[in-house]
Amino acid sequence: MADALTVNQTIQKTLALASRCTQAETSDNYGLLGDQVEELEAQAREVFQSTMGFGSLLPKLKSGKPLSPTDLKTLELLIVGDAESFLKYETEFDHWKTEIKRLVGEISQLQSSDLDVDGLMHLRALCAEVRRVLPAIVYYLNQKERTSKFQAATQGPIDADGYRVLAEIVEQMLLSEKA
């Protein structure tokens, strides 16, 4: 099981690999960095889950016992804490939207031109750029929607079915490697 020391060691390893990427910009180096970041995220998740002690929350959910404000905050951290943190620290959303607008504008300009070989290749390049940026926008909006849905679902009293669903979500998240 990972602990804070292990996470710090993995951070050091990740930073060294990132430095290597800037020195030798190869797809292999950046692929290795992606793998390393994935490992770092998994360790952070594992330490987070062990620190939070979600074990006491699950029996309450399964039995339908009322949740205290602390329990609700713990549940929020488990279910949407990652999304809330992403939204809090993400600074590129407006840039991504501006980039999409610019690219779609360029595509629009091509509409009225002769689409010769060069024009078609330019169109393909623009489409590839749009496809590169769109996943970041979609991910951001998905995280925003997740947090909004959680907030709406936990505003009032939770019924028996709600407790059952929350217990299932918590169980799955604790078992999942991507929670």
C-alpha positions in Angstrom: 0.0 0.0 0.0 1.3 3.4 -0.9 1.9 6.1 1.7 2.8 9.8 1.5 6.5 9.0 1.3 5.9 6.7 -1.7 3.9 9.3 -3.4 6.7 11.9 -2.9 9.2 9.4 -4.4 6.9 8.9 -7.4 6.5 12.7 -7.8 10.3 12.9 -8.0 10.4 10.1 -10.6 7.7 11.8 -12.6 9.5 15.2 -12.5 12.7 13.5 -13.6 10.9 11.9 -16.5 9.2 15.2 -17.4 12.6 16.8 -17.5 13.9 14.1 -19.8 10.9 14.8 -22.1 11.9 18.4 -22.5 15.5 17.4 -23.3 14.6 14.7 -25.7 11.2 15.3 -27.2 10.2 11.8 -28.4 6.8 10.1 -28.5 8.4 7.3 -26.4 9.5 9.6 -23.7 6.1 11.3 -23.5 4.4 7.9 -23.5 6.5 6.9 -20.6 5.6 10.1 -18.8 1.9 9.3 -19.4 2.4 5.9 -17.8 4.3 7.5 -14.9 1.6 10.1 -14.3 -1.0 7.3 -14.3 0.9 5.5 -11.6 1.2 8.8 -9.6 -2.5 9.4 -9.8 -3.2 5.8 -8.7 -1.0 6.2 -5.7 -2.5 9.5 -4.8 -6.0 7.9 -5.0 -4.9 5.0 -2.8 -3.4 7.3 -0.1 -6.4 9.6 -0.2 -8.8 6.6 0.3 -6.8 5.2 3.2 -6.5 8.7 4.8 -10.3 9.4 4.6 -11.4 6.1 6.2 -14.5 5.6 4.0 -15.1 2.3 5.8 -17.4 3.8 8.4 -19.5 5.5 5.8 -20.5 2.4 3.9 -22.4 0.7 6.8 -24.4 3.9 7.3 -25.3 4.0 3.7 -26.3 0.3 3.6 -28.5 0.7 6.7 -30.0 4.0 5.6 -28.9 5.8 8.7 -29.0 9.6 8.5 -25.7 11.1 7.4 -24.0 13.8 9.4 -22.6 16.9 7.7 -19.2 15.3 8.1 -20.4 12.1 6.4 -21.9 14.1 3.6 -18.6 16.0 3.1 -16.7 12.7 3.1 -19.2 11.3 0.5 -18.8 14.4 -1.6 -15.0 14.0 -1.5 -15.2 10.4 -2.5 -17.8 10.8 -5.3 -16.9 14.2 -6.8 -13.9 15.4 -5.0 -11.7 14.8 -8.0 -14.0 16.7 -10.2 -14.3 19.6 -7.8 -10.5 19.8 -7.5 -10.1 19.7 -11.3 -12.6 22.5 -11.8 -11.0 24.6 -9.0 -7.5 24.4 -10.6 -8.2 24.2 -14.3 -7.3 27.5 -16.0 -7.4 26.6 -19.7 -11.1 26.2 -20.3 -11.6 29.7 -21.8 -8.5 29.2 -24.0 -9.9 25.9 -25.3 -13.2 27.5 -26.2 -11.4 30.3 -27.9 -9.2 27.8 -29.8 -12.3 25.9 -31.0 -13.9 29.2 -32.1 -10.8 30.1 -34.1 -10.5 26.7 -35.7 -14.2 26.6 -36.7 -13.8 30.1 -38.1 -10.9 28.8 -40.3 -13.0 25.9 -41.4 -15.8 28.4 -42.2 -13.4 30.4 -44.4 -12.5 27.2 -46.3 -16.2 26.7 -47.2 -16.1 29.5 -49.7 -12.8 28.6 -51.3 -11.7 26.1 -53.9 -11.0 22.9 -52.1 -7.9 21.8 -54.0 -5.5 19.3 -52.6 -3.8 21.9 -50.4 -7.2 23.2 -49.2 -8.4 19.6 -48.4 -5.2 18.9 -46.4 -5.6 22.2 -44.6 -9.2 21.2 -43.7 -8.0 17.8 -42.5 -5.4 19.5 -40.3 -8.0 21.9 -38.8 -10.3 19.0 -38.1 -7.5 17.2 -36.4 -6.9 20.3 -34.2 -10.6 20.5 -33.3 -10.5 16.8 -32.3 -7.5 17.4 -30.2 -9.1 20.3 -28.2 -12.6 18.9 -27.9 -11.9 16.1 -25.4 -10.5 18.7 -22.9 -13.7 20.8 -23.2 -15.9 17.7 -22.9 -14.0 16.4 -19.9 -14.3 19.8 -18.1 -18.0 20.0 -18.8 -18.5 16.4 -17.6 -16.8 17.2 -14.3 -18.9 20.3 -13.9 -22.1 18.4 -14.6 -21.0 15.6 -12.1 -20.5 18.1 -9.3 -23.9 19.8 -10.1 -25.7 16.5 -10.1 -24.2 15.4 -6.8 -25.1 18.8 -5.2 -28.6 18.5 -6.4 -29.0 14.9 -5.3 -27.8 15.6 -1.7 -29.6 18.9 -1.1 -32.6 17.4 0.6 -33.2 14.2 2.6 -32.0 11.0 1.0 -34.6 8.3 0.6 -34.0 4.5 0.9 -33.3 4.1 -2.8 -30.9 7.0 -2.7 -29.0 5.3 0.2 -28.9 2.1 -1.8 -27.5 3.8 -4.9 -24.9 5.8 -2.9 -23.8 2.6 -1.1 -23.4 0.9 -4.5 -21.4 3.9 -5.9 -19.1 3.9 -2.8 -18.5 0.2 -3.1 -17.7 0.4 -6.8 -15.4 3.4 -6.3 -13.5 1.7 -3.5 -13.0 -1.4 -5.7 -12.2 0.6 -8.8 -8.6 1.5 -9.8 -9.9 4.8 -11.4 -12.0 6.1 -8.6 
